């Protein structure tokens, strides 16, 4: 606002200089000057006429200049106010340092990476050993993903959906304060029937915006409701279809664990143990998951139905659920499905559903975000 007053001062000084330059003294004949025409009589008459009109003319210039200054200042201050009220959605993230603790093949971690990459946010990755988990020994929260954010003060954000909502709120908010943003998502800790800690978070699917910012980001209330509904659907349903499908047969389970070991952080012995014993264990566990979630005997059918349900929700007249650009639901679905790339389940899904075009558009937009980040 100080800059505004400086600019206003310059406008006032300019007006005063203009008023002085246009005063009667500048327009009246100066000593020694001559008016060419029809001799002295005309000069005296004209001089008298000018003197008679001097007051009116001065008043006209002063009034016109004053009104012009008033409207100029009014317009200028209105622009300043409007600029101050608009959210700085592009502010960035230049002062925001991010570190993601993850398992690369975890769908929840993939979901967070899709969000960060799309928004061109630079971040460091710490791959966590899934057996020892030494990398997250600093945390009482023993799951991944964990995001450490530092905008002058370090904060730890847990849970993939909270991470996405909180960082999105930070990016859109006029208050670039990550600690303040995180306070909107209070943690609730309890014990399950086995005595293990269970963490839940209020407002996890809400992007917390002031009213004027919400109107700018969401074109209508239905857009916000739709985004939240499908983000929750991803966590409550879609993600639970991944394990039964990638561990569906012994061969697929072995293929999946070969990928997990290759991309993850394992020692030599740990990798061998995980690949063969883990694959066998997950093959049997996937059968229990099928029963728990009431899936078809052929779990591919549940995957196909879910993916086509998602495509139908987007509809034929928009490229993404977010319209011309992916929204948080688009990024969540893409992030979860992406972990199956290279596996038989992914190839079957592409061949037997209508998701391919949407998925390829998402790939392109994520790649653009990564290129900007680099």
C-alpha positions as CSV (number, residue, x, y, z in Angstrom):
1,X,0.0,0.0,0.0
2,X,3.0,2.3,0.6
3,X,3.7,2.0,-3.1
4,X,0.2,3.1,-3.8
5,X,0.6,6.3,-1.8
6,X,3.9,7.1,-3.7
7,X,2.1,6.7,-7.0
8,X,-0.8,8.9,-5.8
9,X,1.7,11.5,-4.7
10,X,3.2,11.5,-8.2
11,X,-0.3,12.0,-9.7
12,X,-1.0,15.0,-7.4
13,X,2.4,16.6,-8.2
14,X,1.7,16.1,-11.9
15,X,-1.7,17.7,-11.6
16,X,-0.3,20.8,-9.8
17,X,2.3,21.2,-12.5
18,X,-0.4,20.9,-15.1
19,X,-2.6,23.5,-13.3
20,X,0.3,26.0,-13.1
21,X,1.2,25.6,-16.7
22,X,-2.4,26.2,-17.7
23,X,-2.9,29.2,-15.4
24,X,-3.9,32.8,-16.7
25,X,-0.3,34.0,-16.2
26,X,0.9,31.6,-18.9
27,X,-1.8,32.5,-21.3
28,X,-1.8,36.4,-20.9
29,X,0.4,38.6,-23.0
30,X,3.8,39.0,-21.4
31,X,5.7,42.3,-21.2
32,X,7.3,43.1,-24.5
33,X,5.2,40.7,-26.4
34,X,3.1,41.9,-29.4
35,X,-0.3,40.8,-30.7
36,X,-0.4,41.1,-34.5
37,X,-3.6,42.3,-36.0
38,X,-5.2,45.7,-36.5
39,X,-3.1,48.0,-34.3
40,X,-3.1,49.2,-30.7
41,X,-6.9,49.5,-30.3
42,X,-7.4,45.9,-31.0
43,X,-4.6,44.9,-28.7
44,X,-6.2,46.9,-25.8
45,X,-9.7,45.5,-26.6
46,X,-8.3,42.0,-26.7
47,X,-6.3,42.5,-23.6
48,X,-9.4,43.7,-21.8
49,X,-11.4,40.7,-23.0
50,X,-8.8,38.3,-21.8
51,X,-8.7,40.0,-18.4
52,X,-12.5,39.7,-18.1
53,X,-12.4,36.0,-19.0
54,X,-9.4,35.1,-16.8
55,X,-11.4,34.2,-13.7
56,X,-13.8,31.9,-15.6
57,X,-11.1,30.3,-17.6
58,X,-8.9,29.6,-14.5
59,X,-11.9,28.2,-12.7
60,X,-12.7,25.9,-15.7
61,X,-9.2,24.5,-15.8
62,X,-9.0,24.0,-12.0
63,X,-12.4,22.3,-12.0
64,X,-11.6,20.1,-14.9
65,X,-8.2,19.1,-13.6
66,X,-9.7,18.4,-10.1
67,X,-12.4,16.2,-11.5
68,X,-9.9,14.4,-13.7
69,X,-7.6,13.8,-10.7
70,X,-10.5,12.5,-8.6
71,X,-11.6,9.9,-11.1
72,X,-8.0,8.9,-11.8
73,X,-7.3,8.4,-8.1
74,X,-10.6,6.6,-7.6
75,X,-9.9,4.2,-10.5
76,X,-6.3,3.6,-9.3
77,X,-7.3,2.8,-5.7
78,X,-10.1,0.4,-6.9
79,X,-7.5,-1.5,-9.0
80,X,-5.2,-1.7,-6.0
81,X,-8.0,-3.0,-3.8
82,X,-9.1,-5.6,-6.4
83,X,-5.5,-6.8,-6.8
84,X,-5.1,-7.2,-3.1
85,X,-8.4,-9.2,-2.9
86,X,-7.5,-11.7,-5.6
87,X,-5.8,-14.9,-4.5
88,X,-2.3,-15.3,-5.8
89,X,-2.7,-18.8,-7.2
90,X,0.7,-18.7,-8.9
91,X,2.7,-17.5,-5.9
92,X,4.5,-19.9,-5.3
93,X,6.0,-22.3,-4.0
94,X,9.4,-20.8,-4.4
95,X,9.7,-20.5,-0.6
96,X,8.2,-24.0,0.0
97,X,10.6,-26.9,0.4
98,X,9.0,-30.4,0.2
99,X,10.3,-33.9,1.1
100,X,8.2,-37.0,0.3
101,X,8.7,-40.2,2.2
102,X,7.3,-43.0,0.2
103,X,7.2,-46.5,-1.3
104,X,7.3,-45.9,-5.0
105,X,4.8,-48.7,-5.8
106,X,2.3,-47.6,-3.1
107,X,-0.9,-46.3,-4.8
108,X,-1.3,-43.6,-2.0
109,X,2.2,-42.3,-2.6
110,X,1.7,-42.4,-6.4
111,X,-1.4,-40.3,-5.9
112,X,0.6,-37.6,-4.0
113,X,3.4,-37.6,-6.7
114,X,0.8,-37.1,-9.4
115,X,-0.5,-34.1,-7.6
116,X,2.9,-32.6,-7.0
117,X,4.1,-33.2,-10.5
118,X,1.0,-31.8,-12.1
119,X,1.5,-28.6,-10.1
120,X,5.2,-28.4,-11.0
121,X,6.2,-28.5,-7.3
122,X,9.8,-29.5,-6.8
123,X,10.3,-32.1,-4.0
124,X,12.9,-34.5,-2.7
125,X,12.0,-38.2,-2.5
126,X,13.1,-40.4,0.4
127,X,12.4,-44.1,-0.5
128,X,11.5,-46.0,2.7
129,X,12.6,-49.5,3.3
130,X,9.3,-51.3,3.9
131,X,10.7,-53.8,6.3
132,X,12.9,-51.7,8.6
133,X,11.4,-48.3,7.9
134,X,14.5,-46.6,9.4
135,X,13.9,-43.6,7.2
136,X,10.7,-42.6,9.2
137,X,11.9,-43.5,12.7
138,X,11.5,-39.8,13.5
139,X,7.7,-40.1,13.1
140,X,5.1,-41.5,15.4
141,X,3.0,-42.0,12.3
142,X,4.5,-45.2,10.8
143,X,2.8,-45.2,7.4
144,X,3.6,-43.6,4.1
145,X,3.3,-41.2,2.4
146,X,4.6,-38.5,4.8
147,X,5.3,-35.1,3.5
148,X,7.7,-32.7,5.3
149,X,7.0,-29.1,4.2
150,X,9.1,-26.1,5.1
151,X,8.1,-22.6,4.4
152,X,10.2,-21.2,7.2
153,X,8.9,-23.6,9.7
154,X,8.9,-27.4,9.3
155,X,5.6,-29.3,9.4
156,X,4.8,-33.0,8.9
157,X,1.7,-33.8,6.9
158,X,0.4,-37.4,7.0
159,X,-2.2,-39.2,4.9
160,X,-2.3,-38.8,1.1
161,X,-5.6,-37.0,0.9
162,X,-4.7,-34.6,3.7
163,X,-1.3,-33.9,2.0
164,X,-3.1,-33.0,-1.3
165,X,-5.8,-30.9,0.3
166,X,-3.4,-29.0,2.5
167,X,-0.9,-28.2,-0.2
168,X,-3.6,-27.2,-2.6
169,X,-5.1,-24.9,0.1
170,X,-1.6,-23.4,0.6
171,X,-1.2,-22.8,-3.2
172,X,-4.6,-21.1,-3.5
173,X,-4.6,-19.2,-0.2
174,X,-3.5,-15.6,0.2
175,X,-2.0,-16.6,3.5
176,X,1.1,-18.5,2.6
177,X,1.5,-20.2,6.0
178,X,1.7,-24.0,6.0
179,X,1.4,-24.3,9.8
180,X,-1.9,-22.3,9.7
181,X,-3.2,-24.4,6.8
182,X,-2.4,-27.7,8.6
183,X,-4.5,-26.6,11.5
184,X,-7.5,-26.9,9.3
185,X,-7.0,-30.7,9.2
186,X,-6.9,-31.8,12.9
187,X,-5.6,-35.3,13.6
188,X,-7.7,-37.7,15.6
189,X,-5.9,-40.7,17.2
190,X,-7.5,-43.8,18.5
191,X,-6.9,-47.5,19.0
192,X,-8.3,-50.4,16.9
193,X,-9.5,-53.7,18.3
194,X,-5.9,-55.0,18.2
195,X,-4.5,-52.0,20.2
196,X,-2.8,-50.4,17.2
197,X,-2.9,-46.6,16.7
198,X,-5.5,-45.5,14.1
199,X,-5.2,-42.0,12.7
200,X,-8.1,-40.1,11.1
201,X,-8.3,-36.5,9.9
202,X,-11.2,-34.0,9.8
203,X,-11.9,-32.2,6.5
204,X,-9.4,-34.4,4.6
205,X,-11.2,-33.9,1.2
206,X,-11.8,-30.1,1.7
207,X,-9.7,-27.5,0.0
208,X,-10.1,-24.7,2.6
209,X,-10.8,-21.4,0.7
210,X,-12.3,-18.1,1.6
211,X,-15.6,-17.4,-0.2
212,X,-14.2,-15.2,-3.0
213,X,-11.4,-17.6,-3.7
214,X,-13.8,-20.6,-3.7
215,X,-15.9,-18.9,-6.4
216,X,-12.8,-18.4,-8.5
217,X,-11.5,-22.0,-8.2
218,X,-14.8,-23.8,-8.3
219,X,-17.3,-22.6,-10.9
220,X,-20.2,-23.8,-8.8
221,X,-21.0,-25.8,-5.7
222,X,-21.6,-28.9,-7.7
223,X,-18.0,-28.9,-8.9
224,X,-16.7,-29.0,-5.4
225,X,-19.1,-31.7,-4.3
226,X,-18.3,-33.8,-7.3
227,X,-14.5,-33.5,-6.7
228,X,-14.9,-34.5,-3.1
229,X,-17.2,-37.4,-3.8
230,X,-14.8,-39.0,-6.3
231,X,-11.7,-38.4,-4.2
232,X,-13.4,-40.3,-1.4
233,X,-14.5,-43.0,-3.9
234,X,-10.8,-43.5,-4.8
235,X,-9.8,-44.1,-1.1
236,X,-12.9,-46.1,-0.2
237,X,-13.2,-48.3,-3.3
238,X,-10.8,-48.0,-6.2
239,X,-7.6,-48.4,-4.2
240,X,-8.9,-51.7,-2.7
241,X,-9.2,-53.2,-6.2
242,X,-5.5,-52.9,-6.9
243,X,-4.1,-55.7,-4.7
244,X,-6.7,-58.4,-5.6
245,X,-5.9,-57.7,-9.3
246,X,-2.1,-57.5,-9.3
247,X,-1.9,-60.6,-7.0
248,X,-4.7,-62.4,-8.7
249,X,-2.7,-65.5,-9.8
250,X,0.7,-66.9,-8.5
251,X,2.3,-65.7,-11.8
252,X,0.9,-62.2,-11.4
253,X,1.9,-62.0,-7.8
254,X,5.5,-62.9,-8.7
255,X,5.5,-60.4,-11.5
256,X,4.2,-57.7,-9.1
257,X,6.8,-58.4,-6.5
258,X,9.6,-58.5,-9.0
259,X,8.5,-54.9,-9.9
260,X,8.2,-53.9,-6.2
261,X,11.7,-55.2,-5.4
262,X,13.2,-53.6,-8.5
263,X,11.7,-50.2,-7.8
264,X,11.8,-50.2,-4.0
265,X,14.5,-50.0,-1.4
266,X,15.6,-53.5,-0.4
267,X,18.9,-55.2,0.5
268,X,19.9,-58.3,-1.4
269,X,18.5,-60.8,1.1
270,X,15.5,-58.6,1.8
271,X,14.8,-58.4,-1.9
272,X,15.0,-62.2,-2.4
273,X,12.8,-62.8,0.6
274,X,10.2,-60.2,-0.5
275,X,10.1,-61.4,-4.1
276,X,9.3,-65.0,-3.4
277,X,7.8,-65.2,0.1
278,X,6.0,-61.9,-0.3
279,X,4.5,-62.9,-3.6
280,X,3.2,-66.2,-2.1
281,X,1.8,-64.4,0.9
282,X,0.1,-61.7,-1.1
283,X,-1.5,-64.3,-3.4
284,X,-3.3,-65.8,-0.4
285,X,-4.0,-62.4,1.2
286,X,-5.6,-61.2,-2.0
287,X,-8.1,-63.9,-1.7
288,X,-9.1,-62.6,1.8
289,X,-9.3,-59.1,0.4
290,X,-11.6,-60.3,-2.3
291,X,-13.9,-61.7,0.3
292,X,-13.7,-58.7,2.6
293,X,-14.7,-56.3,-0.2
294,X,-17.3,-58.7,-1.7
295,X,-15.6,-58.8,-5.1
296,X,-16.5,-61.1,-8.0
297,X,-14.7,-64.4,-8.4
298,X,-13.0,-62.8,-11.4
299,X,-11.8,-59.6,-9.7
300,X,-11.0,-58.0,-13.1
301,X,-14.8,-57.5,-13.5
302,X,-14.8,-55.2,-10.5
303,X,-11.8,-53.3,-11.8
304,X,-13.5,-52.8,-15.3
305,X,-16.8,-51.8,-13.7
306,X,-15.1,-49.2,-11.5
307,X,-13.0,-47.7,-14.2
308,X,-15.9,-47.4,-16.6
309,X,-18.0,-45.9,-13.9
310,X,-15.3,-43.2,-13.5
311,X,-15.2,-42.6,-17.3
312,X,-19.1,-42.3,-17.4
313,X,-19.0,-39.8,-14.6
314,X,-16.6,-37.6,-16.6
315,X,-19.0,-37.8,-19.6
316,X,-18.4,-37.3,-23.3
317,X,-18.3,-33.5,-23.3
318,X,-15.3,-32.7,-21.1
319,X,-11.8,-34.1,-21.2
320,X,-11.4,-34.3,-17.4
321,X,-13.7,-34.2,-14.5
322,X,-12.2,-30.8,-13.8
323,X,-13.3,-29.6,-17.2
324,X,-10.4,-28.4,-19.4
325,X,-7.9,-29.2,-16.7
326,X,-7.6,-32.1,-14.3
327,X,-9.0,-31.6,-10.8
328,X,-8.0,-33.4,-7.6
329,X,-10.3,-36.3,-8.4
330,X,-8.6,-36.8,-11.8
331,X,-5.2,-36.7,-10.2
332,X,-6.2,-39.2,-7.5
333,X,-7.7,-41.8,-10.0
334,X,-4.7,-41.4,-12.2
335,X,-2.2,-41.8,-9.4
336,X,-3.8,-45.0,-8.1
337,X,-4.2,-46.7,-11.6
338,X,-0.6,-45.7,-12.5
339,X,1.0,-48.2,-10.1
340,X,-0.3,-51.1,-12.2
341,X,1.6,-49.9,-15.3
342,X,3.7,-52.7,-16.9
343,X,1.6,-55.4,-15.2
344,X,-0.9,-57.7,-16.7
345,X,-3.8,-56.1,-14.8
346,X,-3.0,-52.7,-16.4
347,X,-2.9,-54.1,-19.9
348,X,-6.2,-55.9,-19.4
349,X,-7.8,-52.7,-18.0
350,X,-6.6,-50.7,-21.0
351,X,-8.0,-53.3,-23.4
352,X,-11.3,-53.9,-21.8
353,X,-12.5,-50.5,-20.6
354,X,-13.0,-47.0,-22.0
355,X,-10.3,-45.3,-19.9
356,X,-7.5,-45.2,-22.4
357,X,-8.1,-41.7,-23.9
358,X,-8.6,-40.1,-20.5
359,X,-5.5,-41.8,-19.1
360,X,-3.3,-40.6,-22.1
361,X,-4.5,-37.0,-21.6
362,X,-3.6,-37.3,-17.9
363,X,-0.1,-38.6,-18.8
364,X,0.4,-35.7,-21.1
365,X,-0.6,-33.1,-18.5
366,X,1.5,-34.7,-15.8
367,X,4.5,-34.7,-18.2
368,X,4.0,-31.0,-18.9
369,X,4.0,-30.3,-15.2
370,X,7.2,-32.2,-14.7
371,X,8.9,-30.4,-17.6
372,X,8.1,-27.0,-16.0
373,X,9.4,-28.3,-12.6
374,X,12.7,-29.3,-14.2
